[in-house]
Amino acid sequence: MELEHYFQCPYCLAEISMLLDPSIAEQNYIEDCEVCCNPIQISYQIREGELESFEASDIEQ
């Protein structure tokens, strides 16, 4: 079962929905905003099936 998480794009401030895989305790990757297409650094941690921390930050280019 995936966890749905909403966050704001650091560039265009659009609200974005993302599905997170709770079977992976820690993730760190880059994903493009589905609205403005700018790259977002996504980092999150899951503990015991619950989202412990989530960060979406811009990438200085």
Wavefront OBJ file of the C-alpha trace (Angstrom):
o trace
v 0.000 0.000 0.000
v 1.386 3.392 -0.988
v 1.122 6.601 1.022
v -0.234 9.713 -0.703
v 1.540 12.926 0.283
v 0.806 16.502 -0.806
v 3.489 19.174 -0.985
v 4.135 22.525 -2.620
v 6.497 22.923 -5.579
v 9.409 25.166 -4.483
v 9.336 26.914 -7.889
v 5.721 27.505 -8.953
v 4.074 26.819 -5.551
v 1.551 24.421 -7.088
v 0.207 21.717 -4.788
v 1.471 18.324 -5.946
v 0.335 14.861 -4.927
v 2.930 12.090 -4.743
v 2.653 8.387 -3.933
v 5.375 7.167 -1.567
v 6.414 3.530 -1.154
v 6.372 2.726 2.599
v 8.413 -0.459 2.069
v 11.503 1.717 1.435
v 12.607 3.453 4.643
v 14.536 6.310 3.025
v 14.474 7.894 -0.431
v 16.432 10.716 -2.036
v 15.896 11.514 -5.716
v 15.041 14.197 -8.281
v 11.622 14.458 -9.876
v 10.287 17.122 -12.241
v 7.310 19.224 -11.165
v 4.250 18.085 -13.106
v 3.138 21.725 -13.496
v 6.273 23.796 -14.266
v 8.692 20.937 -15.147
v 11.508 22.236 -12.913
v 13.588 19.607 -11.062
v 12.723 19.063 -7.388
v 15.002 17.310 -4.900
v 12.754 14.892 -2.977
v 13.920 13.402 0.332
v 11.799 11.448 2.770
v 11.966 8.908 5.576
v 9.332 6.366 6.592
v 9.323 4.585 9.953
v 6.901 1.786 10.810
v 4.706 2.626 7.811
v 4.350 6.315 8.749
v 5.928 9.297 7.009
v 8.504 10.661 9.452
v 10.018 13.466 7.354
v 9.573 14.896 3.866
v 11.453 17.644 2.051
v 10.952 19.052 -1.442
v 13.585 21.621 -2.391
v 14.714 23.447 -5.495
v 17.937 22.562 -7.261
v 20.222 25.488 -7.916
v 21.138 25.425 -11.572
l 1 2 3 4 5 6 7 8 9 10 11 12 13 14 15 16 17 18 19 20 21 22 23 24 25 26 27 28 29 30 31 32 33 34 35 36 37 38 39 40 41 42 43 44 45 46 47 48 49 50 51 52 53 54 55 56 57 58 59 60 61
